[in-house]
Amino acid sequence: MLSQKLHDAINAQINAELWSAYLYLSMSMDCEVKGYKGFANWFYVQFREEQDHARIFMNYLNSRDANVVLKPIEEVPTTWNSVLDMFQQTLQHERKVTSLINNLASIATADNDYASVNRLVWFIDEQVEEEESAREMIASVEAVEGNKYGMYMLDKELSSRVYNTPSPLASAE
């Protein structure tokens, strides 16, 4: 049985994951409008990942006989000055999400809730990947910044990024 503190924190995390999805969808749409189809695809894949992260948490609450409480999603920005600005904000945001996940792990550890700790290990590993990916994208954009051909080639490369269902959902289907 989940403690009330962990239950409430996971419900808040579901909202945070859905807000993240909404943020990345907004970034994708801003890229589309600016003619960056590949960057739009990169952010759209992020959008889908964040939706699935929320779903993993929802499935986990359901498996623990705990209610999922969906709350309104706060407004997200809709335009950015540049693609680099988007990726810098992405890294900043993913660092915030990492701290939220770490807080969940701290609560679960304090509760001696090893099932929850085990589930959260996947998210901890995922956040390492998310931050690394954002840093790599910042480096890539900075490397070609000001070079229209370089931005064109990077945009084309990112159009081939595909979505992969996260393992906790793939094994549940």
C-alpha positions in Angstrom: 0.0 0.0 0.0 1.3 3.4 -0.9 1.6 6.1 1.7 -0.6 9.1 1.2 2.5 11.3 0.7 3.8 9.1 -2.1 0.4 8.7 -3.6 -0.1 12.5 -3.7 3.5 13.0 -5.1 2.9 10.4 -7.9 -0.4 12.1 -8.8 1.5 15.4 -9.0 4.2 13.7 -11.1 1.5 12.6 -13.6 0.5 16.2 -13.9 4.1 17.2 -14.4 4.6 14.6 -17.1 1.5 15.7 -18.9 2.7 19.3 -18.7 6.0 18.2 -20.1 4.1 16.6 -23.0 2.2 19.7 -23.6 5.4 21.8 -23.5 7.1 19.5 -26.1 4.0 19.6 -28.3 4.1 23.4 -28.2 7.8 23.3 -29.2 7.0 21.0 -32.0 4.3 23.3 -33.3 6.6 26.3 -33.1 9.2 24.4 -35.1 6.6 23.5 -37.7 5.6 27.1 -38.1 9.2 28.1 -38.5 9.8 25.5 -41.2 11.9 23.1 -39.1 10.1 19.8 -39.8 13.0 17.7 -38.4 13.2 19.6 -35.1 9.4 19.5 -35.0 9.6 15.7 -35.2 12.2 15.6 -32.4 9.9 17.5 -30.1 6.9 15.5 -31.2 8.7 12.3 -30.2 9.4 13.9 -26.8 5.7 14.7 -26.6 4.8 11.1 -27.0 7.4 9.9 -24.5 6.1 12.3 -21.9 2.6 11.0 -22.4 3.8 7.5 -21.9 5.7 8.5 -18.8 2.4 9.8 -17.4 0.7 6.5 -18.4 3.4 4.4 -16.7 2.8 6.3 -13.5 -1.0 5.9 -13.9 -0.6 2.2 -14.5 1.5 1.9 -11.4 -1.0 3.7 -9.2 -3.7 1.4 -10.6 -1.6 -1.7 -9.9 -1.2 -0.5 -6.3 -5.0 0.1 -5.9 -4.5 3.8 -5.7 -6.6 6.4 -7.4 -5.3 8.5 -10.3 -6.3 12.1 -9.8 -6.0 14.2 -13.0 -5.8 17.9 -12.5 -5.7 20.8 -15.0 -2.5 21.3 -16.9 -1.0 24.8 -16.6 -0.4 26.8 -19.7 2.9 26.4 -21.5 4.9 28.9 -23.7 4.0 28.9 -27.4 6.9 30.6 -29.1 10.7 30.6 -28.6 13.4 32.9 -30.0 15.3 30.0 -31.6 15.8 26.3 -31.8 18.8 26.7 -29.5 16.5 28.4 -26.9 14.1 25.5 -27.1 16.8 23.0 -26.3 18.3 25.1 -23.5 14.8 25.3 -22.0 14.5 21.5 -22.6 17.6 20.8 -20.6 16.5 23.2 -17.8 13.1 21.5 -17.7 14.5 18.0 -17.7 16.8 18.9 -14.8 13.6 20.0 -12.9 11.9 16.7 -13.8 15.0 14.8 -12.5 14.6 16.6 -9.2 10.9 15.6 -9.0 11.8 12.0 -9.8 14.5 12.0 -7.1 12.0 13.4 -4.6 9.7 10.5 -5.4 12.5 8.0 -4.8 13.3 9.7 -1.5 9.8 9.4 -0.4 9.6 5.8 -1.4 12.9 5.0 0.3 11.8 6.7 3.5 8.5 4.7 3.4 10.5 1.4 2.8 8.3 1.0 -0.2 10.7 -1.2 -2.3 8.2 -1.8 -5.1 7.9 1.9 -5.7 11.7 2.3 -5.4 12.1 -0.4 -8.0 9.6 1.3 -10.4 11.3 4.6 -9.9 14.8 3.2 -10.9 13.5 3.1 -14.5 12.6 6.8 -14.3 15.9 7.7 -12.8 17.7 6.0 -15.6 15.4 7.7 -18.1 16.2 11.1 -16.7 19.9 10.5 -17.2 19.1 9.8 -20.9 16.8 12.8 -21.2 19.4 15.3 -19.9 22.1 13.8 -22.0 19.9 14.0 -25.1 19.2 17.7 -24.4 22.9 18.4 -23.9 23.7 16.7 -27.2 21.1 18.6 -29.0 22.4 21.9 -27.6 26.0 21.0 -28.7 24.7 20.0 -32.2 22.7 23.2 -32.7 25.6 25.3 -31.4 28.0 23.6 -33.8 26.0 24.7 -36.8 24.5 28.0 -35.4 24.6 30.7 -38.1 25.2 28.1 -40.8 22.0 27.7 -42.8 23.3 24.6 -44.6 24.3 23.1 -41.2 20.9 23.8 -39.7 19.3 22.3 -42.9 21.3 19.1 -42.6 20.6 18.8 -38.8 16.9 19.4 -39.4 16.9 16.7 -42.1 18.7 14.3 -39.8 16.2 14.8 -37.0 13.3 14.0 -39.3 14.3 10.3 -39.1 13.9 10.1 -35.3 11.3 7.5 -34.4 9.3 6.9 -31.3 9.9 3.7 -29.3 7.4 2.6 -26.7 9.1 2.6 -23.2 9.8 -0.8 -21.9 7.3 -0.6 -18.9 4.5 0.0 -21.4 5.8 -2.4 -24.1 5.8 -5.3 -21.6 2.3 -4.4 -20.4 0.7 -4.5 -23.9 
